[in-house]
Amino acid sequence: MQLDLREIINIPGGEVKFDYSPDLSGLETGSVKEIMSGARAAGSVRNIAGVLYLEGELTVDTLCVCARCLKE
């Protein structure tokens, strides 16, 4: 995901919102056995007095395996 911040880079008070659902098929990690539902990243980038602040939330439901006992 890429955000175009050119419209707020020089405008204090400017804001760019985003809402993105990444494709996580094929994601492989040691403890994630299955991705139960789609992931979603949502938030905003704000220009506050010339400093860009990113605020967001990533949510996803997964089925994981315990690294210690190997149970779901």
PyRosetta script that sets phi, psi and omega in degrees:
from pyrosetta import init, pose_from_sequence

init()
pose = pose_from_sequence("MQLDLREIINIPGGEVKFDYSPDLSGLETGSVKEIMSGARAAGSVRNIAGVLYLEGELTVDTLCVCARCLKE")
pose.set_psi(1, 134.3)
pose.set_omega(1, 175.1)
pose.set_phi(2, -124.6)
pose.set_psi(2, 140.4)
pose.set_omega(2, 177.5)
pose.set_phi(3, -111.1)
pose.set_psi(3, 135.9)
pose.set_omega(3, 175.8)
pose.set_phi(4, -90.3)
pose.set_psi(4, 105.7)
pose.set_omega(4, -176.4)
pose.set_phi(5, -100.2)
pose.set_psi(5, 6.2)
pose.set_omega(5, -178.7)
pose.set_phi(6, -59.7)
pose.set_psi(6, -31.6)
pose.set_omega(6, -177.1)
pose.set_phi(7, -74.2)
pose.set_psi(7, -15.2)
pose.set_omega(7, 180.0)
pose.set_phi(8, -119.5)
pose.set_psi(8, -6.4)
pose.set_omega(8, -172.2)
pose.set_phi(9, -58.2)
pose.set_psi(9, -33.2)
pose.set_omega(9, -179.3)
pose.set_phi(10, -114.5)
pose.set_psi(10, 17.3)
pose.set_omega(10, -176.8)
pose.set_phi(11, -124.0)
pose.set_psi(11, 94.1)
pose.set_omega(11, 175.8)
pose.set_phi(12, -55.6)
pose.set_psi(12, 134.0)
pose.set_omega(12, -177.0)
pose.set_phi(13, 95.1)
pose.set_psi(13, -11.0)
pose.set_omega(13, 179.7)
pose.set_phi(14, -70.8)
pose.set_psi(14, 154.8)
pose.set_omega(14, -177.2)
pose.set_phi(15, -147.1)
pose.set_psi(15, 139.2)
pose.set_omega(15, 173.0)
pose.set_phi(16, -122.0)
pose.set_psi(16, 121.5)
pose.set_omega(16, 178.2)
pose.set_phi(17, -96.6)
pose.set_psi(17, 153.4)
pose.set_omega(17, 176.1)
pose.set_phi(18, -140.8)
pose.set_psi(18, 150.8)
pose.set_omega(18, 176.5)
pose.set_phi(19, -148.7)
pose.set_psi(19, 111.7)
pose.set_omega(19, -168.7)
pose.set_phi(20, -136.2)
pose.set_psi(20, 138.0)
pose.set_omega(20, 175.7)
pose.set_phi(21, -116.8)
pose.set_psi(21, 96.5)
pose.set_omega(21, -177.7)
pose.set_phi(22, -72.8)
pose.set_psi(22, 151.3)
pose.set_omega(22, 175.6)
pose.set_phi(23, -85.1)
pose.set_psi(23, 113.2)
pose.set_omega(23, -178.1)
pose.set_phi(24, -104.7)
pose.set_psi(24, 11.2)
pose.set_omega(24, 177.7)
pose.set_phi(25, -64.1)
pose.set_psi(25, 137.9)
pose.set_omega(25, -178.4)
pose.set_phi(26, 86.5)
pose.set_psi(26, -1.0)
pose.set_omega(26, 177.7)
pose.set_phi(27, -69.1)
pose.set_psi(27, 126.6)
pose.set_omega(27, 179.8)
pose.set_phi(28, -124.8)
pose.set_psi(28, 123.7)
pose.set_omega(28, 172.7)
pose.set_phi(29, -136.4)
pose.set_psi(29, 169.1)
pose.set_omega(29, -176.8)
pose.set_phi(30, -63.9)
pose.set_psi(30, -37.3)
pose.set_omega(30, -172.9)
pose.set_phi(31, -106.2)
pose.set_psi(31, -16.4)
pose.set_omega(31, -178.7)
pose.set_phi(32, -84.0)
pose.set_psi(32, 116.1)
pose.set_omega(32, 179.8)
pose.set_phi(33, -89.2)
pose.set_psi(33, -38.5)
pose.set_omega(33, -176.9)
pose.set_phi(34, -155.4)
pose.set_psi(34, 142.8)
pose.set_omega(34, 173.2)
pose.set_phi(35, -95.2)
pose.set_psi(35, 115.5)
pose.set_omega(35, -172.0)
pose.set_phi(36, -77.1)
pose.set_psi(36, -35.1)
pose.set_omega(36, 179.7)
pose.set_phi(37, -145.9)
pose.set_psi(37, 166.9)
pose.set_omega(37, -178.1)
pose.set_phi(38, -63.1)
pose.set_psi(38, 146.7)
pose.set_omega(38, 177.1)
pose.set_phi(39, -84.1)
pose.set_psi(39, 154.9)
pose.set_omega(39, 179.0)
pose.set_phi(40, -144.5)
pose.set_psi(40, 129.7)
pose.set_omega(40, 175.4)
pose.set_phi(41, -116.2)
pose.set_psi(41, 126.3)
pose.set_omega(41, -179.0)
pose.set_phi(42, -141.6)
pose.set_psi(42, 147.1)
pose.set_omega(42, 178.1)
pose.set_phi(43, 165.9)
pose.set_psi(43, -152.5)
pose.set_omega(43, -177.6)
pose.set_phi(44, -155.6)
pose.set_psi(44, 159.9)
pose.set_omega(44, 170.5)
pose.set_phi(45, -118.6)
pose.set_psi(45, 126.2)
pose.set_omega(45, -178.6)
pose.set_phi(46, -120.9)
pose.set_psi(46, 144.5)
pose.set_omega(46, 175.0)
pose.set_phi(47, -97.9)
pose.set_psi(47, 110.1)
pose.set_omega(47, 179.1)
pose.set_phi(48, -116.7)
pose.set_psi(48, 106.8)
pose.set_omega(48, 179.0)
pose.set_phi(49, 55.5)
pose.set_psi(49, 39.4)
pose.set_omega(49, 176.6)
pose.set_phi(50, 86.0)
pose.set_psi(50, 1.3)
pose.set_omega(50, 177.5)
pose.set_phi(51, -111.6)
pose.set_psi(51, 131.2)
pose.set_omega(51, -179.9)
pose.set_phi(52, -89.2)
pose.set_psi(52, 126.8)
pose.set_omega(52, 179.5)
pose.set_phi(53, -113.8)
pose.set_psi(53, 127.3)
pose.set_omega(53, 176.7)
pose.set_phi(54, -102.3)
pose.set_psi(54, 128.2)
pose.set_omega(54, 176.1)
pose.set_phi(55, -133.1)
pose.set_psi(55, 128.9)
pose.set_omega(55, -178.2)
pose.set_phi(56, -161.4)
pose.set_psi(56, 175.3)
pose.set_omega(56, -179.7)
pose.set_phi(57, -141.7)
pose.set_psi(57, 134.8)
pose.set_omega(57, 176.7)
pose.set_phi(58, -116.1)
pose.set_psi(58, 127.1)
pose.set_omega(58, 179.0)
pose.set_phi(59, -127.0)
pose.set_psi(59, 140.4)
pose.set_omega(59, 176.0)
pose.set_phi(60, -162.8)
pose.set_psi(60, 141.3)
pose.set_omega(60, 175.5)
pose.set_phi(61, -99.9)
pose.set_psi(61, 128.1)
pose.set_omega(61, -178.9)
pose.set_phi(62, -132.1)
pose.set_psi(62, 157.8)
pose.set_omega(62, 170.8)
pose.set_phi(63, -106.9)
pose.set_psi(63, 119.0)
pose.set_omega(63, -175.1)
pose.set_phi(64, -116.7)
pose.set_psi(64, 160.0)
pose.set_omega(64, 177.8)
pose.set_phi(65, -112.3)
pose.set_psi(65, 134.9)
pose.set_omega(65, 178.0)
pose.set_phi(66, -66.9)
pose.set_psi(66, 129.0)
pose.set_omega(66, -179.6)
pose.set_phi(67, -69.7)
pose.set_psi(67, -18.8)
pose.set_omega(67, -176.4)
pose.set_phi(68, -90.8)
pose.set_psi(68, -48.1)
pose.set_omega(68, -175.7)
pose.set_phi(69, -108.7)
pose.set_psi(69, -8.1)
pose.set_omega(69, 179.0)
pose.set_phi(70, 65.2)
pose.set_psi(70, 21.5)
pose.set_omega(70, 174.9)
pose.set_phi(71, -96.7)
pose.set_psi(71, 153.4)
pose.set_omega(71, 178.1)
pose.set_phi(72, -68.2)
pose.dump_pdb("model.pdb")
